[in-house]
Amino acid sequence: MQRPRVRMLGVTGEHYFSAQPSVGEHRRDVAFTAGGREYALVTAGGVFSASRIDPGTAVLLRKAPLPTAGAAGPFLDLGCGYGPIACVLATSAPHATVYAVDVNERARALASENAARLGTTNLRVAAPEEVPDEVRFAEIWSNPPIRVGKAELHAMLDQWLSRLAPGGVAWLVVARHLGGDSLQRWLEERGHRVERHASQKGYRILKAGRA
């Protein structure tokens, strides 16, 4: 059953829940720089932060250490949207498999298109249920959907953080005013090793290890 739209700050939040967004595409390009490289990705209406790279995502890519060219992975971009994090990971570590996961079909199509634009061959775009059960991730990167509510958010993080490989880490960005500190406490209560790696422009960058 399709979930209802969630309204926030005067816009619809259906991109969090709807496999097929109802709003028009209104395609455009979004440019940003990460890891010393310039990116120009296509985005569209009905996906997260369609008009620009989200400020939290920008802080995450600026403050968390990007994988090196020789990194083996695999990596996960959880809630990939049109793919800015996944594309940066895939170009930074061209020999590592990068999974870009989202419930939103339009977001996945855009992420695939952006991967093709960049000429990457190591980025696999998938719905959550399409990721093989046996895959364990060296790193999980996410600007998690805080506005879905704590119950949904916690269930999602429980599901995916359990798939970190031994020694693996998750890099999460959360706005302080949207519960960054409380999320850190919850992760610690769940037994994860968590540290606040950085703070910038009201965002917390959390580094979480396996319980």
Secondary structure, 3 states (H helix, E strand, C coil): CCCCCCEECCEECHHHCCCCCCCCCCCEEEEEEECCEEEEEEECCCCCCCCCCCHHHHHHHHHCCCCCCCCCCCEEEECCCCCHHHHHHHHHCCCCCEEEECCCHHHHHHHHHHHHHHCCCCEEEECHHHCCCCCCEEEEEECCCHHHCHHHHHHHHHHHHCCEEEEEEEEEEEEHHHCHHHHHHHHHHCCCEEEEEEEECCEEEEEEECC
